[in-house]
Amino acid sequence: MQLELAQCNYMEEQEPFAYNPTLAEPTAHLLKALLSEALEWGRSTYAGA
C-alpha cells in the first residue's frame, strides 16, 4: 500500500512548518480506519492458509 499526503493535511504550509494536530486528526482517523480494514481483510482472506 502506498499513500501520499499533501502537507496541508497535517502541518502548516508556512515556516516553521509546524505539525498541526487539528489538521492531522481527521487524516489520522481515516488512516487508522483504512489500515484496520486492510488488516481485517488480510486476516479473513489468509486465515488458515
PDB file of N, CA, C and O in Angstrom:
ATOM      1  N   MET A   1       0.847  -1.155   0.000  1.00  0.00           N
ATOM      2  CA  MET A   1       0.000   0.000   0.000  1.00  0.00           C
ATOM      3  C   MET A   1       0.900   1.228   0.000  1.00  0.00           C
ATOM      4  O   MET A   1       1.873   1.290   0.752  1.00  0.00           O
ATOM      5  N   GLN A   2       0.582   2.187  -0.828  1.00  0.00           N
ATOM      6  CA  GLN A   2       1.335   3.437  -0.860  1.00  0.00           C
ATOM      7  C   GLN A   2       0.354   4.590  -0.737  1.00  0.00           C
ATOM      8  O   GLN A   2      -0.673   4.625  -1.415  1.00  0.00           O
ATOM      9  N   LEU A   3       0.677   5.515   0.121  1.00  0.00           N
ATOM     10  CA  LEU A   3      -0.141   6.706   0.308  1.00  0.00           C
ATOM     11  C   LEU A   3       0.741   7.935   0.201  1.00  0.00           C
ATOM     12  O   LEU A   3       1.877   7.948   0.673  1.00  0.00           O
ATOM     13  N   GLU A   4       0.211   8.943  -0.413  1.00  0.00           N
ATOM     14  CA  GLU A   4       0.911  10.223  -0.452  1.00  0.00           C
ATOM     15  C   GLU A   4      -0.053  11.282   0.056  1.00  0.00           C
ATOM     16  O   GLU A   4      -1.213  11.337  -0.353  1.00  0.00           O
ATOM     17  N   LEU A   5       0.441  12.114   0.945  1.00  0.00           N
ATOM     18  CA  LEU A   5      -0.386  13.161   1.530  1.00  0.00           C
ATOM     19  C   LEU A   5       0.208  14.528   1.249  1.00  0.00           C
ATOM     20  O   LEU A   5       1.426  14.702   1.264  1.00  0.00           O
ATOM     21  N   ALA A   6      -0.646  15.478   0.998  1.00  0.00           N
ATOM     22  CA  ALA A   6      -0.197  16.861   0.896  1.00  0.00           C
ATOM     23  C   ALA A   6       0.073  17.391   2.302  1.00  0.00           C
ATOM     24  O   ALA A   6      -0.593  16.998   3.260  1.00  0.00           O
ATOM     25  N   GLN A   7       1.037  18.270   2.414  1.00  0.00           N
ATOM     26  CA  GLN A   7       1.389  18.831   3.722  1.00  0.00           C
ATOM     27  C   GLN A   7       0.209  19.523   4.384  1.00  0.00           C
ATOM     28  O   GLN A   7       0.126  19.566   5.611  1.00  0.00           O
ATOM     29  N   CYS A   8      -0.698  20.061   3.590  1.00  0.00           N
ATOM     30  CA  CYS A   8      -1.833  20.788   4.164  1.00  0.00           C
ATOM     31  C   CYS A   8      -2.745  19.884   4.986  1.00  0.00           C
ATOM     32  O   CYS A   8      -3.626  20.375   5.692  1.00  0.00           O
ATOM     33  N   ASN A   9      -2.545  18.563   4.903  1.00  0.00           N
ATOM     34  CA  ASN A   9      -3.357  17.631   5.686  1.00  0.00           C
ATOM     35  C   ASN A   9      -2.888  17.464   7.117  1.00  0.00           C
ATOM     36  O   ASN A   9      -3.620  16.913   7.940  1.00  0.00           O
ATOM     37  N   TYR A  10      -1.690  17.923   7.438  1.00  0.00           N
ATOM     38  CA  TYR A  10      -1.179  17.666   8.792  1.00  0.00           C
ATOM     39  C   TYR A  10      -0.233  18.738   9.324  1.00  0.00           C
ATOM     40  O   TYR A  10       0.193  18.651  10.475  1.00  0.00           O
ATOM     41  N   MET A  11       0.104  19.732   8.534  1.00  0.00           N
ATOM     42  CA  MET A  11       1.045  20.742   9.019  1.00  0.00           C
ATOM     43  C   MET A  11       0.777  22.094   8.377  1.00  0.00           C
ATOM     44  O   MET A  11       0.081  22.201   7.367  1.00  0.00           O
ATOM     45  N   GLU A  12       1.339  23.103   8.981  1.00  0.00           N
ATOM     46  CA  GLU A  12       1.244  24.445   8.429  1.00  0.00           C
ATOM     47  C   GLU A  12       2.132  24.538   7.193  1.00  0.00           C
ATOM     48  O   GLU A  12       3.217  23.958   7.157  1.00  0.00           O
ATOM     49  N   GLU A  13       1.679  25.257   6.199  1.00  0.00           N
ATOM     50  CA  GLU A  13       2.452  25.374   4.970  1.00  0.00           C
ATOM     51  C   GLU A  13       3.336  26.619   4.945  1.00  0.00           C
ATOM     52  O   GLU A  13       3.951  26.941   3.928  1.00  0.00           O
ATOM     53  N   GLN A  14       3.388  27.303   6.066  1.00  0.00           N
ATOM     54  CA  GLN A  14       4.268  28.461   6.213  1.00  0.00           C
ATOM     55  C   GLN A  14       5.312  28.137   7.275  1.00  0.00           C
ATOM     56  O   GLN A  14       5.041  27.373   8.203  1.00  0.00           O
ATOM     57  N   GLU A  15       6.492  28.710   7.143  1.00  0.00           N
ATOM     58  CA  GLU A  15       7.535  28.494   8.148  1.00  0.00           C
ATOM     59  C   GLU A  15       6.999  28.834   9.527  1.00  0.00           C
ATOM     60  O   GLU A  15       6.291  29.830   9.679  1.00  0.00           O
ATOM     61  N   PRO A  16       7.305  28.063  10.499  1.00  0.00           N
ATOM     62  CA  PRO A  16       8.297  26.996  10.597  1.00  0.00           C
ATOM     63  C   PRO A  16       7.746  25.612  10.236  1.00  0.00           C
ATOM     64  O   PRO A  16       8.315  24.608  10.667  1.00  0.00           O
ATOM     65  N   PHE A  17       6.662  25.525   9.464  1.00  0.00           N
ATOM     66  CA  PHE A  17       6.086  24.249   9.008  1.00  0.00           C
ATOM     67  C   PHE A  17       5.736  23.329  10.180  1.00  0.00           C
ATOM     68  O   PHE A  17       6.065  22.143  10.186  1.00  0.00           O
ATOM     69  N   ALA A  18       5.077  23.900  11.141  1.00  0.00           N
ATOM     70  CA  ALA A  18       4.743  23.170  12.374  1.00  0.00           C
ATOM     71  C   ALA A  18       3.654  22.127  12.133  1.00  0.00           C
ATOM     72  O   ALA A  18       2.732  22.333  11.344  1.00  0.00           O
ATOM     73  N   TYR A  19       3.788  21.008  12.833  1.00  0.00           N
ATOM     74  CA  TYR A  19       2.750  19.978  12.853  1.00  0.00           C
ATOM     75  C   TYR A  19       1.504  20.584  13.479  1.00  0.00           C
ATOM     76  O   TYR A  19       1.594  21.275  14.494  1.00  0.00           O
ATOM     77  N   ASN A  20       0.357  20.337  12.890  1.00  0.00           N
ATOM     78  CA  ASN A  20      -0.891  20.892  13.395  1.00  0.00           C
ATOM     79  C   ASN A  20      -1.851  19.742  13.729  1.00  0.00           C
ATOM     80  O   ASN A  20      -2.459  19.163  12.829  1.00  0.00           O
ATOM     81  N   PRO A  21      -1.988  19.413  15.010  1.00  0.00           N
ATOM     82  CA  PRO A  21      -2.848  18.289  15.386  1.00  0.00           C
ATOM     83  C   PRO A  21      -4.304  18.462  14.959  1.00  0.00           C
ATOM     84  O   PRO A  21      -4.988  17.474  14.690  1.00  0.00           O
ATOM     85  N   THR A  22      -4.780  19.688  14.895  1.00  0.00           N
ATOM     86  CA  THR A  22      -6.161  19.924  14.468  1.00  0.00           C
ATOM     87  C   THR A  22      -6.346  19.533  13.007  1.00  0.00           C
ATOM     88  O   THR A  22      -7.364  18.946  12.642  1.00  0.00           O
ATOM     89  N   LEU A  23      -5.367  19.856  12.177  1.00  0.00           N
ATOM     90  CA  LEU A  23      -5.420  19.449  10.772  1.00  0.00           C
ATOM     91  C   LEU A  23      -5.212  17.948  10.624  1.00  0.00           C
ATOM     92  O   LEU A  23      -5.848  17.309   9.786  1.00  0.00           O
ATOM     93  N   ALA A  24      -4.336  17.395  11.424  1.00  0.00           N
ATOM     94  CA  ALA A  24      -3.942  15.998  11.279  1.00  0.00           C
ATOM     95  C   ALA A  24      -4.995  15.012  11.780  1.00  0.00           C
ATOM     96  O   ALA A  24      -5.050  13.884  11.289  1.00  0.00           O
ATOM     97  N   GLU A  25      -5.815  15.394  12.722  1.00  0.00           N
ATOM     98  CA  GLU A  25      -6.737  14.453  13.356  1.00  0.00           C
ATOM     99  C   GLU A  25      -7.674  13.763  12.362  1.00  0.00           C
ATOM    100  O   GLU A  25      -7.788  12.539  12.419  1.00  0.00           O
ATOM    101  N   PRO A  26      -8.348  14.472  11.460  1.00  0.00           N
ATOM    102  CA  PRO A  26      -9.224  13.761  10.519  1.00  0.00           C
ATOM    103  C   PRO A  26      -8.458  12.785   9.620  1.00  0.00           C
ATOM    104  O   PRO A  26      -8.950  11.699   9.316  1.00  0.00           O
ATOM    105  N   THR A  27      -7.276  13.168   9.206  1.00  0.00           N
ATOM    106  CA  THR A  27      -6.459  12.292   8.368  1.00  0.00           C
ATOM    107  C   THR A  27      -6.007  11.075   9.159  1.00  0.00           C
ATOM    108  O   THR A  27      -6.048   9.956   8.648  1.00  0.00           O
ATOM    109  N   ALA A  28      -5.580  11.278  10.392  1.00  0.00           N
ATOM    110  CA  ALA A  28      -5.157  10.159  11.235  1.00  0.00           C
ATOM    111  C   ALA A  28      -6.319   9.192  11.461  1.00  0.00           C
ATOM    112  O   ALA A  28      -6.136   7.975  11.423  1.00  0.00           O
ATOM    113  N   HIS A  29      -7.496   9.729  11.690  1.00  0.00           N
ATOM    114  CA  HIS A  29      -8.683   8.894  11.897  1.00  0.00           C
ATOM    115  C   HIS A  29      -8.961   8.048  10.647  1.00  0.00           C
ATOM    116  O   HIS A  29      -9.225   6.851  10.753  1.00  0.00           O
ATOM    117  N   LEU A  30      -8.904   8.663   9.485  1.00  0.00           N
ATOM    118  CA  LEU A  30      -9.136   7.950   8.230  1.00  0.00           C
ATOM    119  C   LEU A  30      -8.070   6.882   7.993  1.00  0.00           C
ATOM    120  O   LEU A  30      -8.394   5.762   7.600  1.00  0.00           O
ATOM    121  N   LEU A  31      -6.806   7.218   8.227  1.00  0.00           N
ATOM    122  CA  LEU A  31      -5.728   6.245   8.028  1.00  0.00           C
ATOM    123  C   LEU A  31      -5.877   5.045   8.956  1.00  0.00           C
ATOM    124  O   LEU A  31      -5.663   3.905   8.544  1.00  0.00           O
ATOM    125  N   LYS A  32      -6.241   5.301  10.195  1.00  0.00           N
ATOM    126  CA  LYS A  32      -6.453   4.195  11.137  1.00  0.00           C
ATOM    127  C   LYS A  32      -7.574   3.286  10.652  1.00  0.00           C
ATOM    128  O   LYS A  32      -7.456   2.063  10.727  1.00  0.00           O
ATOM    129  N   ALA A  33      -8.659   3.871  10.157  1.00  0.00           N
ATOM    130  CA  ALA A  33      -9.778   3.069   9.658  1.00  0.00           C
ATOM    131  C   ALA A  33      -9.368   2.262   8.429  1.00  0.00           C
ATOM    132  O   ALA A  33      -9.709   1.084   8.323  1.00  0.00           O
ATOM    133  N   LEU A  34      -8.647   2.877   7.506  1.00  0.00           N
ATOM    134  CA  LEU A  34      -8.202   2.174   6.300  1.00  0.00           C
ATOM    135  C   LEU A  34      -7.279   1.015   6.636  1.00  0.00           C
ATOM    136  O   LEU A  34      -7.437  -0.086   6.110  1.00  0.00           O
ATOM    137  N   LEU A  35      -6.319   1.262   7.509  1.00  0.00           N
ATOM    138  CA  LEU A  35      -5.385   0.202   7.887  1.00  0.00           C
ATOM    139  C   LEU A  35      -6.079  -0.914   8.661  1.00  0.00           C
ATOM    140  O   LEU A  35      -5.754  -2.088   8.483  1.00  0.00           O
ATOM    141  N   SER A  36      -7.016  -0.559   9.504  1.00  0.00           N
ATOM    142  CA  SER A  36      -7.768  -1.562  10.244  1.00  0.00           C
ATOM    143  C   SER A  36      -8.536  -2.469   9.286  1.00  0.00           C
ATOM    144  O   SER A  36      -8.538  -3.689   9.454  1.00  0.00           O
ATOM    145  N   GLU A  37      -9.182  -1.885   8.292  1.00  0.00           N
ATOM    146  CA  GLU A  37      -9.913  -2.672   7.300  1.00  0.00           C
ATOM    147  C   GLU A  37      -8.976  -3.547   6.479  1.00  0.00           C
ATOM    148  O   GLU A  37      -9.299  -4.699   6.190  1.00  0.00           O
ATOM    149  N   ALA A  38      -7.827  -3.014   6.102  1.00  0.00           N
ATOM    150  CA  ALA A  38      -6.854  -3.795   5.331  1.00  0.00           C
ATOM    151  C   ALA A  38      -6.353  -4.985   6.146  1.00  0.00           C
ATOM    152  O   ALA A  38      -6.220  -6.087   5.614  1.00  0.00           O
ATOM    153  N   LEU A  39      -6.078  -4.771   7.415  1.00  0.00           N
ATOM    154  CA  LEU A  39      -5.633  -5.867   8.279  1.00  0.00           C
ATOM    155  C   LEU A  39      -6.722  -6.923   8.446  1.00  0.00           C
ATOM    156  O   LEU A  39      -6.447  -8.122   8.404  1.00  0.00           O
ATOM    157  N   GLU A  40      -7.939  -6.477   8.633  1.00  0.00           N
ATOM    158  CA  GLU A  40      -9.044  -7.422   8.781  1.00  0.00           C
ATOM    159  C   GLU A  40      -9.242  -8.223   7.498  1.00  0.00           C
ATOM    160  O   GLU A  40      -9.482  -9.429   7.555  1.00  0.00           O
ATOM    161  N   TRP A  41      -9.146  -7.577   6.359  1.00  0.00           N
ATOM    162  CA  TRP A  41      -9.250  -8.281   5.080  1.00  0.00           C
ATOM    163  C   TRP A  41      -8.151  -9.336   4.976  1.00  0.00           C
ATOM    164  O   TRP A  41      -8.420 -10.469   4.576  1.00  0.00           O
ATOM    165  N   GLY A  42      -6.927  -8.979   5.328  1.00  0.00           N
ATOM    166  CA  GLY A  42      -5.824  -9.926   5.274  1.00  0.00           C
ATOM    167  C   GLY A  42      -6.050 -11.114   6.185  1.00  0.00           C
ATOM    168  O   GLY A  42      -5.797 -12.257   5.806  1.00  0.00           O
ATOM    169  N   ARG A  43      -6.527 -10.839   7.385  1.00  0.00           N
ATOM    170  CA  ARG A  43      -6.793 -11.931   8.331  1.00  0.00           C
ATOM    171  C   ARG A  43      -7.873 -12.873   7.799  1.00  0.00           C
ATOM    172  O   ARG A  43      -7.722 -14.093   7.853  1.00  0.00           O
ATOM    173  N   SER A  44      -8.958 -12.302   7.287  1.00  0.00           N
ATOM    174  CA  SER A  44     -10.054 -13.155   6.811  1.00  0.00           C
ATOM    175  C   SER A  44      -9.699 -13.861   5.506  1.00  0.00           C
ATOM    176  O   SER A  44     -10.147 -14.983   5.269  1.00  0.00           O
ATOM    177  N   THR A  45      -8.916 -13.229   4.676  1.00  0.00           N
ATOM    178  CA  THR A  45      -8.539 -13.823   3.394  1.00  0.00           C
ATOM    179  C   THR A  45      -7.524 -14.937   3.557  1.00  0.00           C
ATOM    180  O   THR A  45      -7.598 -15.953   2.867  1.00  0.00           O
ATOM    181  N   TYR A  46      -6.583 -14.754   4.459  1.00  0.00           N
ATOM    182  CA  TYR A  46      -5.482 -15.700   4.593  1.00  0.00           C
ATOM    183  C   TYR A  46      -5.546 -16.555   5.855  1.00  0.00           C
ATOM    184  O   TYR A  46      -4.580 -17.242   6.185  1.00  0.00           O
ATOM    185  N   ALA A  47      -6.660 -16.520   6.554  1.00  0.00           N
ATOM    186  CA  ALA A  47      -6.809 -17.345   7.758  1.00  0.00           C
ATOM    187  C   ALA A  47      -6.729 -18.819   7.371  1.00  0.00           C
ATOM    188  O   ALA A  47      -7.442 -19.285   6.482  1.00  0.00           O
ATOM    189  N   GLY A  48      -5.860 -19.528   8.046  1.00  0.00           N
ATOM    190  CA  GLY A  48      -5.713 -20.946   7.782  1.00  0.00           C
ATOM    191  C   GLY A  48      -4.930 -21.277   6.529  1.00  0.00           C
ATOM    192  O   GLY A  48      -4.846 -22.442   6.140  1.00  0.00           O
ATOM    193  N   ALA A  49      -4.354 -20.266   5.892  1.00  0.00           N
ATOM    194  CA  ALA A  49      -3.591 -20.523   4.656  1.00  0.00           C
ATOM    195  C   ALA A  49      -2.223 -21.088   4.953  1.00  0.00           C
ATOM    196  O   ALA A  49      -1.454 -21.361   4.031  1.00  0.00           O
TER     197      ALA A  49
END
